[in-house]
């Protein structure tokens, strides 16, 4: 039961880190033009 006092705050911290990473990626424009990047892979040089 004592381990829950460690695991619950760690899981909350992990969720906050994931949300912060996703927010950072959206703000930096990582998901702006997904369609063009998918088509770029299929095109030859």
C-alpha positions in Angstrom: 0.0 0.0 0.0 2.9 2.4 0.7 4.1 2.0 -2.9 0.9 3.9 -4.0 2.2 7.0 -2.4 5.1 6.9 -4.8 3.4 5.5 -7.9 0.5 7.9 -8.0 2.6 11.1 -8.0 5.0 9.6 -10.5 2.2 8.7 -12.8 0.7 12.2 -12.5 4.2 13.7 -13.3 4.5 11.4 -16.3 1.2 12.5 -17.7 2.1 16.2 -17.2 5.4 15.6 -19.0 3.6 13.9 -21.9 1.1 16.8 -22.2 3.9 19.3 -22.1 5.8 17.5 -24.8 2.7 17.3 -27.0 2.0 21.0 -26.4 5.6 21.9 -27.3 5.4 19.9 -30.5 2.2 21.6 -31.6 3.5 25.0 -30.8 6.7 24.4 -32.8 4.7 23.3 -35.9 5.4 19.6 -35.9 1.9 18.8 -37.1 1.3 21.6 -39.5 1.5 19.8 -42.8 1.3 16.1 -42.3 -0.1 15.3 -45.7 2.8 16.8 -47.6 5.3 15.0 -45.5 3.6 11.7 -46.2 3.6 12.3 -49.9 7.3 13.4 -49.9 8.3 9.9 -48.8 6.7 8.4 -51.9 8.2 10.8 -54.4 11.6 10.0 -55.9 14.5 12.3 -56.0 
